[in-house]
Amino acid sequence: MATATASTTGTMTAKRKPVFVKVDDLKPGTSGHTLTVKVVETTPVKTAQKPNKGRSFLPRPAPPARISECLVGDETGSIIFTARNEQVDLMKQGATVILRNAKILMFKGTTMRLAVDKWGRIEVTEPADIVVKEDNNLSFIEYELVTVPDQNAT
Protein backbone atom coordinates (compact mmCIF):
# COMPACT_ATOMS: atom_id res chain seq x y z
CA MET A 1 0.00 0.00 0.00
CA ALA A 2 1.82 3.08 -1.24
CA THR A 3 0.86 6.44 0.19
CA ALA A 4 1.23 9.70 -1.64
CA THR A 5 2.89 12.81 -0.30
CA ALA A 6 3.04 16.33 -1.66
CA SER A 7 6.47 17.50 -2.73
CA THR A 8 7.73 21.07 -2.68
CA THR A 9 6.68 21.53 -6.30
CA GLY A 10 3.08 20.62 -5.48
CA THR A 11 3.12 17.30 -7.34
CA MET A 12 2.23 14.06 -5.60
CA THR A 13 4.99 11.48 -5.21
CA ALA A 14 4.42 7.91 -4.06
CA LYS A 15 6.49 6.58 -1.17
CA ARG A 16 8.36 3.45 -2.10
CA LYS A 17 8.27 0.31 -0.01
CA PRO A 18 11.43 -0.38 1.98
CA VAL A 19 13.74 -3.10 0.70
CA PHE A 20 14.93 -5.16 3.65
CA VAL A 21 18.51 -6.40 3.48
CA LYS A 22 20.39 -8.99 5.51
CA VAL A 23 23.45 -8.22 7.63
CA ASP A 24 25.67 -10.25 5.30
CA ASP A 25 24.77 -7.88 2.41
CA LEU A 26 26.27 -4.79 4.12
CA LYS A 27 29.33 -3.25 2.47
CA PRO A 28 31.70 -0.42 3.54
CA GLY A 29 30.60 3.12 2.76
CA THR A 30 26.97 2.28 1.97
CA SER A 31 23.82 3.82 3.40
CA GLY A 32 20.04 3.72 3.21
CA HIS A 33 19.73 0.19 4.59
CA THR A 34 16.56 -1.15 6.17
CA LEU A 35 17.02 -4.31 8.20
CA THR A 36 15.44 -6.32 10.99
CA VAL A 37 17.95 -7.43 13.62
CA LYS A 38 18.06 -8.88 17.10
CA VAL A 39 20.14 -7.23 19.83
CA VAL A 40 22.58 -9.82 21.22
CA GLU A 41 24.33 -7.62 23.79
CA THR A 42 24.91 -3.98 24.66
CA THR A 43 28.06 -2.45 26.12
CA PRO A 44 28.06 1.15 27.38
CA VAL A 45 31.02 3.23 26.21
CA LYS A 46 32.63 5.65 28.63
CA THR A 47 32.78 9.14 27.18
CA ALA A 48 35.29 11.69 28.38
CA GLN A 49 33.77 14.86 29.78
CA LYS A 50 35.75 17.66 28.17
CA PRO A 51 35.06 21.30 28.86
CA ASN A 52 33.46 22.79 25.77
CA LYS A 53 34.76 26.32 25.39
CA GLY A 54 32.47 27.01 22.42
CA ARG A 55 29.41 26.59 24.64
CA SER A 56 30.54 29.02 27.34
CA PHE A 57 27.58 31.30 26.61
CA LEU A 58 25.09 28.63 27.70
CA PRO A 59 23.85 28.79 31.31
CA ARG A 60 24.81 25.15 31.94
CA PRO A 61 27.03 22.70 30.09
CA ALA A 62 25.52 20.20 27.67
CA PRO A 63 25.04 16.73 29.14
CA PRO A 64 27.59 14.15 28.05
CA ALA A 65 26.58 11.93 25.14
CA ARG A 66 25.46 8.41 25.99
CA ILE A 67 26.96 5.83 23.65
CA SER A 68 26.58 2.04 23.60
CA GLU A 69 28.07 -0.51 21.29
CA CYS A 70 25.46 -3.15 20.55
CA LEU A 71 26.09 -6.46 18.86
CA VAL A 72 23.13 -6.95 16.51
CA GLY A 73 22.49 -9.50 13.83
CA ASP A 74 20.29 -11.90 11.95
CA GLU A 75 20.63 -15.43 10.61
CA THR A 76 23.30 -14.34 8.07
CA GLY A 77 25.73 -12.50 10.35
CA SER A 78 26.30 -9.88 13.03
CA ILE A 79 27.75 -6.37 13.27
CA ILE A 80 28.39 -3.76 15.95
CA PHE A 81 25.73 -1.03 16.04
CA THR A 82 26.67 2.30 17.65
CA ALA A 83 23.67 3.61 19.62
CA ARG A 84 23.66 7.26 20.71
CA ASN A 85 21.62 9.08 23.36
CA GLU A 86 17.91 8.07 23.07
CA GLN A 87 18.82 5.09 20.88
CA VAL A 88 20.57 3.48 23.88
CA ASP A 89 17.18 3.04 25.62
CA LEU A 90 15.73 1.16 22.61
CA MET A 91 18.64 -1.26 22.17
CA LYS A 92 17.94 -3.69 25.01
CA GLN A 93 19.45 -7.16 25.00
CA GLY A 94 17.09 -9.65 23.32
CA ALA A 95 14.99 -6.95 21.60
CA THR A 96 14.07 -7.22 17.92
CA VAL A 97 14.39 -3.88 16.12
CA ILE A 98 13.91 -2.50 12.63
CA LEU A 99 16.69 -0.12 11.59
CA ARG A 100 15.56 2.29 8.86
CA ASN A 101 17.97 4.35 6.76
CA ALA A 102 20.97 2.81 8.52
CA LYS A 103 24.47 3.46 7.24
CA ILE A 104 27.89 1.89 7.49
CA LEU A 105 30.57 3.95 9.21
CA MET A 106 34.22 2.94 9.14
CA PHE A 107 35.62 2.71 12.68
CA LYS A 108 39.27 3.78 12.83
CA GLY A 109 39.22 3.61 9.04
CA THR A 110 39.36 -0.18 8.87
CA THR A 111 36.30 -1.91 10.40
CA MET A 112 32.58 -1.50 9.77
CA ARG A 113 30.04 -0.23 12.29
CA LEU A 114 26.32 0.21 11.72
CA ALA A 115 24.65 3.50 12.75
CA VAL A 116 21.37 5.37 12.42
CA ASP A 117 21.63 9.17 12.32
CA LYS A 118 18.90 11.82 12.56
CA TRP A 119 17.58 10.88 9.10
CA GLY A 120 16.93 7.28 10.14
CA ARG A 121 14.73 5.56 12.66
CA ILE A 122 14.85 2.66 15.11
CA GLU A 123 11.60 0.81 15.73
CA VAL A 124 11.19 -1.87 18.39
CA THR A 125 9.02 -4.63 16.94
CA GLU A 126 7.52 -7.93 18.11
CA PRO A 127 10.13 -10.46 19.19
CA ALA A 128 11.19 -12.66 16.28
CA ASP A 129 12.76 -16.10 16.35
CA ILE A 130 16.07 -14.92 14.92
CA VAL A 131 19.08 -17.10 15.66
CA VAL A 132 21.98 -14.66 15.26
CA LYS A 133 25.01 -16.02 13.42
CA GLU A 134 27.67 -14.57 15.72
CA ASP A 135 30.61 -16.34 14.06
CA ASN A 136 30.16 -14.10 10.97
CA ASN A 137 30.81 -10.73 12.66
CA LEU A 138 31.33 -8.12 9.94
CA SER A 139 32.94 -5.75 12.48
CA PHE A 140 35.92 -8.11 12.79
CA ILE A 141 36.77 -7.87 9.08
CA GLU A 142 39.44 -5.26 8.37
CA TYR A 143 39.27 -3.26 5.15
CA GLU A 144 41.97 -1.25 3.44
CA LEU A 145 41.36 1.75 1.21
CA VAL A 146 43.05 1.11 -2.13
CA THR A 147 43.34 3.79 -4.79
CA VAL A 148 42.93 2.48 -8.30
CA PRO A 149 44.65 4.41 -11.11
CA ASP A 150 42.30 5.82 -13.72
CA GLN A 151 42.08 3.39 -16.66
CA ASN A 152 41.15 6.18 -19.13
CA ALA A 153 44.31 8.23 -18.53
CA THR A 154 47.13 7.26 -20.89
C-alpha positions as CSV (number, residue, x, y, z in Angstrom):
1,M,0.0,0.0,0.0
2,A,1.8,3.1,-1.2
3,T,0.9,6.4,0.2
4,A,1.2,9.7,-1.6
5,T,2.9,12.8,-0.3
6,A,3.0,16.3,-1.7
7,S,6.5,17.5,-2.7
8,T,7.7,21.1,-2.7
9,T,6.7,21.5,-6.3
10,G,3.1,20.6,-5.5
11,T,3.1,17.3,-7.3
12,M,2.2,14.1,-5.6
13,T,5.0,11.5,-5.2
14,A,4.4,7.9,-4.1
15,K,6.5,6.6,-1.2
16,R,8.4,3.5,-2.1
17,K,8.3,0.3,0.0
18,P,11.4,-0.4,2.0
19,V,13.7,-3.1,0.7
20,F,14.9,-5.2,3.7
21,V,18.5,-6.4,3.5
22,K,20.4,-9.0,5.5
23,V,23.5,-8.2,7.6
24,D,25.7,-10.3,5.3
25,D,24.8,-7.9,2.4
26,L,26.3,-4.8,4.1
27,K,29.3,-3.3,2.5
28,P,31.7,-0.4,3.5
29,G,30.6,3.1,2.8
30,T,27.0,2.3,2.0
31,S,23.8,3.8,3.4
32,G,20.0,3.7,3.2
33,H,19.7,0.2,4.6
34,T,16.6,-1.1,6.2
35,L,17.0,-4.3,8.2
36,T,15.4,-6.3,11.0
37,V,18.0,-7.4,13.6
38,K,18.1,-8.9,17.1
39,V,20.1,-7.2,19.8
40,V,22.6,-9.8,21.2
41,E,24.3,-7.6,23.8
42,T,24.9,-4.0,24.7
43,T,28.1,-2.5,26.1
44,P,28.1,1.2,27.4
45,V,31.0,3.2,26.2
46,K,32.6,5.6,28.6
47,T,32.8,9.1,27.2
48,A,35.3,11.7,28.4
49,Q,33.8,14.9,29.8
50,K,35.8,17.7,28.2
51,P,35.1,21.3,28.9
52,N,33.5,22.8,25.8
53,K,34.8,26.3,25.4
54,G,32.5,27.0,22.4
55,R,29.4,26.6,24.6
56,S,30.5,29.0,27.3
57,F,27.6,31.3,26.6
58,L,25.1,28.6,27.7
59,P,23.8,28.8,31.3
60,R,24.8,25.2,31.9
61,P,27.0,22.7,30.1
62,A,25.5,20.2,27.7
63,P,25.0,16.7,29.1
64,P,27.6,14.1,28.0
65,A,26.6,11.9,25.1
66,R,25.5,8.4,26.0
67,I,27.0,5.8,23.7
68,S,26.6,2.0,23.6
69,E,28.1,-0.5,21.3
70,C,25.5,-3.2,20.6
71,L,26.1,-6.5,18.9
72,V,23.1,-7.0,16.5
73,G,22.5,-9.5,13.8
74,D,20.3,-11.9,12.0
75,E,20.6,-15.4,10.6
76,T,23.3,-14.3,8.1
77,G,25.7,-12.5,10.4
78,S,26.3,-9.9,13.0
79,I,27.7,-6.4,13.3
80,I,28.4,-3.8,16.0
81,F,25.7,-1.0,16.0
82,T,26.7,2.3,17.6
83,A,23.7,3.6,19.6
84,R,23.7,7.3,20.7
85,N,21.6,9.1,23.4
86,E,17.9,8.1,23.1
87,Q,18.8,5.1,20.9
88,V,20.6,3.5,23.9
89,D,17.2,3.0,25.6
90,L,15.7,1.2,22.6
91,M,18.6,-1.3,22.2
92,K,17.9,-3.7,25.0
93,Q,19.5,-7.2,25.0
94,G,17.1,-9.6,23.3
95,A,15.0,-7.0,21.6
96,T,14.1,-7.2,17.9
97,V,14.4,-3.9,16.1
98,I,13.9,-2.5,12.6
99,L,16.7,-0.1,11.6
100,R,15.6,2.3,8.9
101,N,18.0,4.3,6.8
102,A,21.0,2.8,8.5
103,K,24.5,3.5,7.2
104,I,27.9,1.9,7.5
105,L,30.6,4.0,9.2
106,M,34.2,2.9,9.1
107,F,35.6,2.7,12.7
108,K,39.3,3.8,12.8
109,G,39.2,3.6,9.0
110,T,39.4,-0.2,8.9
111,T,36.3,-1.9,10.4
112,M,32.6,-1.5,9.8
113,R,30.0,-0.2,12.3
114,L,26.3,0.2,11.7
115,A,24.7,3.5,12.7
116,V,21.4,5.4,12.4
117,D,21.6,9.2,12.3
118,K,18.9,11.8,12.6
119,W,17.6,10.9,9.1
120,G,16.9,7.3,10.1
121,R,14.7,5.6,12.7
122,I,14.9,2.7,15.1
123,E,11.6,0.8,15.7
124,V,11.2,-1.9,18.4
125,T,9.0,-4.6,16.9
126,E,7.5,-7.9,18.1
127,P,10.1,-10.5,19.2
128,A,11.2,-12.7,16.3
129,D,12.8,-16.1,16.3
130,I,16.1,-14.9,14.9
131,V,19.1,-17.1,15.7
132,V,22.0,-14.7,15.3
133,K,25.0,-16.0,13.4
134,E,27.7,-14.6,15.7
135,D,30.6,-16.3,14.1
136,N,30.2,-14.1,11.0
137,N,30.8,-10.7,12.7
138,L,31.3,-8.1,9.9
139,S,32.9,-5.8,12.5
140,F,35.9,-8.1,12.8
141,I,36.8,-7.9,9.1
142,E,39.4,-5.3,8.4
143,Y,39.3,-3.3,5.2
144,E,42.0,-1.2,3.4
145,L,41.4,1.8,1.2
146,V,43.1,1.1,-2.1
147,T,43.3,3.8,-4.8
148,V,42.9,2.5,-8.3
149,P,44.7,4.4,-11.1
150,D,42.3,5.8,-13.7
151,Q,42.1,3.4,-16.7
152,N,41.1,6.2,-19.1
153,A,44.3,8.2,-18.5
154,T,47.1,7.3,-20.9
